[in-house]
Amino acid sequence: MPEIVVLGIGNQYVGDDSAGIITARTLRKKLPPSVTVMECSSPFDALMNSPDCDIMIIVDSFLSENPGSLSVEVRERIEHKEEYSMLDPHDIDVDKLMDLLWLFKKSLKRIIFIGIGINKIELGESISPAVSYGIDLAVNLIVSEINRLSKG
């Protein structure tokens, strides 16, 4: 099985924005110990603290008119010529994170981004029912994909 890392990105104190972290916590109970599952507070945290691997699955929330919906994007390694001479750790979104991962993680062959739609950002620790449903969908999708990858 390829080396797989799952990154859940979010803020546990900002309601639905914690979707990535809650997904990671749920996956930690369902995935084999050979899969590294991490909780990250920001894309910069994910970039700096994630280990090199073959496949990285990133789960984060995104603003959407359809809370709980999923957006899935798969990127394969290609030669990237983009250079980042000045890097502002406060200005890294998930799109820039995926570009930077190719530069920093030399073994990385594939990135799978799973976005969970949210329609509000509010302080608090409660999750809306729609986003909770999206988390369940993301968990099932990731478990299925990892099972598929483990079979070769």
C-alpha positions as CSV (number, residue, x, y, z in Angstrom):
1,M,0.0,0.0,0.0
2,P,1.3,3.5,-0.8
3,E,2.2,5.8,2.2
4,I,-0.9,7.9,2.8
5,V,-1.3,11.0,4.9
6,V,-4.7,12.6,5.7
7,L,-4.8,16.2,6.7
8,G,-7.9,17.7,8.3
9,I,-7.7,21.5,8.3
10,G,-9.9,23.8,10.3
11,N,-10.6,25.7,13.5
12,Q,-12.4,23.8,16.2
13,Y,-13.7,27.1,17.6
14,V,-15.4,28.3,14.4
15,G,-18.3,26.0,14.1
16,D,-18.7,24.6,10.6
17,D,-15.1,25.6,9.7
18,S,-14.0,22.7,11.9
19,A,-15.3,20.2,9.3
20,G,-11.8,19.1,8.3
21,I,-10.6,18.5,11.9
22,I,-13.8,16.6,12.8
23,T,-13.3,14.5,9.7
24,A,-9.7,13.7,10.7
25,R,-10.9,12.8,14.2
26,T,-13.5,10.4,12.8
27,L,-11.1,8.9,10.3
28,R,-8.5,8.2,13.0
29,K,-10.9,5.7,14.5
30,K,-11.7,4.0,11.2
31,L,-8.4,3.8,9.3
32,P,-5.5,1.4,9.8
33,P,-2.5,2.7,11.8
34,S,-0.4,2.7,8.7
35,V,-2.4,5.8,7.5
36,T,-1.2,9.0,9.2
37,V,-4.1,11.2,10.2
38,M,-3.3,14.8,11.3
39,E,-5.3,17.8,12.5
40,C,-4.0,21.1,11.2
41,S,-5.1,24.6,12.2
42,S,-4.2,26.2,8.9
43,P,-2.7,25.4,5.4
44,F,0.6,26.7,6.7
45,D,0.5,24.3,9.6
46,A,-0.3,21.5,7.1
47,L,2.7,22.5,4.9
48,M,5.2,22.7,7.7
49,N,4.2,19.7,9.8
50,S,3.0,17.0,7.4
51,P,5.4,14.2,6.6
52,D,6.4,13.3,3.0
53,C,4.3,10.6,1.6
54,D,3.0,9.1,-1.7
55,I,-0.6,10.3,-1.4
56,M,-1.9,13.2,0.6
57,I,-5.6,13.6,1.2
58,I,-6.6,17.1,2.4
59,V,-10.0,17.9,3.9
60,D,-11.1,21.4,4.5
61,S,-14.2,23.5,4.4
62,F,-15.0,26.0,1.6
63,L,-17.8,28.6,1.4
64,S,-20.7,27.3,-0.6
65,E,-24.4,28.0,-1.2
66,N,-24.9,24.3,-0.6
67,P,-23.6,23.4,2.9
68,G,-22.7,19.8,3.3
69,S,-21.8,19.4,-0.4
70,L,-18.5,17.9,-1.4
71,S,-15.9,19.2,-3.9
72,V,-13.3,16.7,-4.9
73,E,-10.1,17.6,-6.8
74,V,-7.3,15.2,-7.7
75,R,-3.9,16.5,-8.7
76,E,-1.1,14.3,-10.0
77,R,2.6,15.3,-9.8
78,I,3.9,17.2,-12.8
79,E,7.0,19.2,-13.1
80,H,6.4,22.5,-11.3
81,K,8.6,25.4,-12.2
82,E,6.9,27.9,-10.0
83,E,9.3,29.4,-7.4
84,Y,8.2,31.1,-4.1
85,S,10.9,33.5,-3.1
86,M,8.7,35.3,-0.5
87,L,6.3,33.2,1.5
88,D,3.8,34.8,3.8
89,P,2.6,32.2,6.2
90,H,-0.6,34.2,6.8
91,D,-1.5,34.2,3.1
92,I,-1.5,30.5,2.2
93,D,-4.9,29.2,1.1
94,V,-5.5,25.5,0.2
95,D,-4.8,26.1,-3.5
96,K,-1.4,27.6,-2.8
97,L,-0.8,24.8,-0.2
98,M,-1.3,22.2,-2.9
99,D,1.2,24.0,-5.2
100,L,3.8,24.3,-2.4
101,L,3.4,20.7,-1.3
102,W,5.0,19.6,-4.7
103,L,8.0,21.7,-3.8
104,F,8.4,20.5,-0.2
105,K,7.3,16.9,-0.4
106,K,9.5,15.1,-2.9
107,S,7.9,11.7,-2.7
108,L,4.4,13.0,-3.2
109,K,2.7,11.6,-6.3
110,R,-1.0,12.6,-5.8
111,I,-3.0,15.1,-3.8
112,I,-6.7,14.5,-3.2
113,F,-8.6,17.6,-2.0
114,I,-12.0,17.1,-0.4
115,G,-13.8,20.3,0.4
116,I,-16.9,20.3,2.6
117,G,-19.2,23.1,1.8
118,I,-20.2,25.6,4.6
119,N,-22.3,28.7,4.2
120,K,-21.4,30.6,7.4
121,I,-18.4,31.2,9.6
122,E,-19.4,31.8,13.2
123,L,-17.7,31.5,16.5
124,G,-18.7,28.4,18.5
125,E,-18.1,24.7,18.5
126,S,-21.4,23.4,17.1
127,I,-21.7,22.0,13.6
128,S,-24.8,22.4,11.5
129,P,-26.7,19.3,10.4
130,A,-25.9,19.8,6.8
131,V,-22.2,20.1,7.4
132,S,-22.3,17.1,9.7
133,Y,-23.9,15.1,6.8
134,G,-21.0,16.4,4.6
135,I,-18.5,15.1,7.1
136,D,-20.1,11.7,7.0
137,L,-19.9,11.7,3.2
138,A,-16.3,12.7,3.3
139,V,-15.4,10.0,5.8
140,N,-17.1,7.3,3.7
141,L,-15.4,8.6,0.5
142,I,-11.9,8.6,2.1
143,V,-12.4,5.1,3.7
144,S,-13.5,3.7,0.4
145,E,-10.5,5.3,-1.5
146,I,-8.0,4.0,1.1
147,N,-9.5,0.5,0.9
148,R,-9.3,0.7,-2.9
149,L,-5.6,1.8,-2.8
150,S,-4.7,-0.9,-0.3
151,K,-6.0,-3.6,-2.7
152,G,-3.5,-2.5,-5.2
